[in-house]
């Protein structure tokens, strides 16, 4: 059997492929080697997979946030080696997983748009170029956190129309001191900023919110995609909740810039299953 995983800090999507072609998909808590040690990851794996399954798995492909080759990936590799009985193991970062899910063995530009963002130029075999995302403070244009930051900035600086300002005040009950505390003092400020994605999505037809979304996604194109060689002729594909729910905005921006959009997926696990079935 072959086991495939796509993991973030909050959850991991798994696919188990049997030799008869049957598949089983399920979800577990997230695995991120920046925040967990091998023993914690091993315990999760042992509790998730019955001993018979762990003995039957011959190959494991694990794609995860925080899995840096030659550094933090060892945390996950060690846990998989201890929990399973001698399978071949490949651990890579979530960007390679996104590229394989979106492009398979084809050349193109792959992008992740979720709480944060990332992108790469993929030659059909591996990542050959990468514009650094820089995180929510210096970058992450187009992300949920970036849009949340734009929303708070416009609200507290009184840039929104009166009707929208009142709607934000009544529904979100924002207080400046509380917002600043979340961002500058508490853990996971990017998650706090991204939490406003729900409000933005629900109000995306309001002209001011639609403009915010367009500006955010345009920044992603201009500060990331347009810095890849031959981006005008390459297929550009996206994965992630922000990309999926704002696909109309992405397609509109791309048309104006004469760019070619490929797949837009909510998550990579389905594409990873197809990729590994084709490359058995």
N, C-alpha and C positions, 0 to 999 in steps of 0.2 A: 504493500500500500504506500501511497504518497500523501504526505501531509503538507498543506500550504497554509501560511498565516500572514495576515496583514494586521499589524498592531500599532496602536497609539497608546497614549498614557491612560485613557479612560476605558477602552475596550479593544479586544482582539477578535477579528473575524477569521474563522478556520474553515478549510475544506479538506475532507478526507476522500481520496480517490482510491477505490479498490481495483484490483487487477481485472475484475469483471466489468469495469467501466461504471460501477455505481458510485454515486457521490453522496456525501453527507456534509451539511453545513451547520455551523453553530457558532455561538458567541461566548466569550469569557471576559473577565476583567482584563484591563490593559496590562501590557508588559513594556516597560521602558527602562533600559539599563542605566539611565542617568539617575533613576530614583529607587531602583531595586537591586538586590544582590542575587547571586546565583541560587542560593538556598531558598529564597522566597519564590523565585521563578520555578525552581524544581518542584516545590511544594504545590504550586498552582497546577503544574502539568500532571503530577501524580494524582491529584484530586480530580482532575478533569478527564483523564484518559484511563480506562480500565487496563489492567496489566496485559490482557490478551491483545488489545489494540497496540499498546506500546511495544509489544514483542513483534507485531506484524508489520510495523512501519519500516520501510527500507530506505526512503528518501524524505528529507524535510527541507522545505524552502520557507524561510522565515524572513519577512520584510517588516522592519519596524522603525518607528521614530526613535532617535537616539542611538541607533546601531551604527557606530563609526568603525569602519574597517580597521582592524589591527589594534583597536583601543577598547571601546565599550562593547563591541560585538562579542567579546570573549565571555562576558557575563551570560549572554543568551546561549552561546555555543556550549559552555560548560554545563548549563542547566539541562539543555537538550540531550547532551551526551550521558548525563547521569540518570535522566528520567527514562530514556529509550535505550534499546539494546542494540547499539552498533549501527544505526542508519548513517547514510551519507548526509551531511548537513551543509546547507548554504545559508548564511545569514547576511543580509544586506539592508541598506537603509530604505526608508519608505519611498524615496525618490526613484530608485531603480525599480521598485515594485510598481509605482505608478506608470513609469515608462513602458514596462513590459505589459502591463494591463491595457494601456491605451494604444500602443503601437505594435506590440508583438515583435516581429522580426523586421519591421519597417523603420526607415529613417524618419525623424521628425522632432518636433518640440513638444515636450510633455510638461504639464503644469498641475500643481496642486493648489486648490483654493478652498480653504476651510477656515478654522480659527486663525491659522497662519497661512503663509504661501511659500511656494518653492517652484522651481522650474529647472529644466535642463535641455540640452541638445543631445539627442540619442541617435546613434548610427545604426540601430537595428541589432546591436550586440551589447553595447554598453554606453555609459554616459561619457561623452567626450568634451563637453563644455557646460559650465554652470555659472549663471549670474547669482551671486550670493543674496539670499533673501534679507539678511541683516536683522531679523526679528522685528517686533512690533514698535520699538522705539525708533530705530533707524530706517526701517523698511516695511516689509510685509504688505506692500501695496495690494489692494484688492481683497484683502482678507476680512474675516468677520471682525477681528480686532481693529483693523484700520478703519472700517466703516463705523464701528462703535466710537472710535476716537473722533471721527469727523462729526458724528451726531452730537456728542457731548460738547465739542468745541463750538459748534454752531448754536446749540441751545444756550449755553452759559454766556456766550458773547452776543446773544440776542439777534442772531442773524436769520432766524426762521420767521416766517409770517406769523401774525398774531394767532390765527386759528390753529396752526400746527404747534406753536409754542404752548398753547393752552392744552392741547391734546396730550403732549408729552408730559406736561406738569400733572395732569389729572391721572394719566395711566401709569407713568413710570415713577412719579413722586420723587423726582431727583432733587437732592440737596447737594450743594457744592462741596461742603465739608466732607460729606459721606463719600462722594465720588472721588475726591482727592485722596482720601484715606485708602480706598480700595486700590487706587492706581499706584500710589507712592509708598504705602506702608504694608499692605497685606500681600499674601502670597498669590501667585497666578493672576496678575493684573490683566494679562491678555485674555484670559477666560472671562473676566468681568466685562471687559470691553466688548468681546464677542457676544456676550449675553444679550446685547441690544439688537442682534441680528433678527430676532423674532419680531420686534416692533418695526424694524426697517422693512422686513419682508411683507408684513401685513399692511404697510402703508406705502408700498412702492409705487402706487399710482398717483400719489400726491406729487405735484411737480417738483417741490423742493427735495423730497426724498429720492425721487427718480434721478434728479440732478446729482445728488450725493453719490448714488450707486454708480452712475456713469463716470463721474470724476474719479472715484476710487478704482474702478476697473480700467479706465483709460490710463491712470497712473501705472497700473500693473503692466499694461501693454508697452507703454513708453519707457518705463524704467527697467523692464526685464526682457520681454519678448523681442523688442526692437534692437536689442544689443547682441542677438545671435546672428551669426553669418547666414546669409541667404534666407532670413526669416520670411521674406516676401514670397518665396517659392516653396516653403516647407509646410507640411500639415501641422497644425497646432491643436493639440488635444488637451482636455481638462478632466480632472477628477476632484471630487469634493463637494460638500453641501452648498457652498457659496456659488461655485460654478454651475451646479445643477439647477438651483432655484433662480439664478439670474442669467440663465442661458440666453434669453432673448436680448439682454443688454450686451452680452459678450458677442453674440452674432451681429448685432447692429454696429458695434464698434469695429468689428473685423471687416464688415462690408465697406465701411467708410475708409478703412485703411487698406483695402484690397488684399486682405489676408485670408488664408484658407483654414477654416475650422474643420477638425476631424470629429472624434468622439467627445462627448461630454457625459461623464458617468458620475453617479452619486458616491460610489465607493469602488475600490479597485479589485475586490476579491473575485468577482465574476470574470473579469478580464484575465486575472492571474490563473484561474482555473483553465480557461481556454488556452492561454499561452503554454502552460505546462503539459496539457494534453497533446498539443501540437508538437511539443519538443521532447516527447518521451523517447 
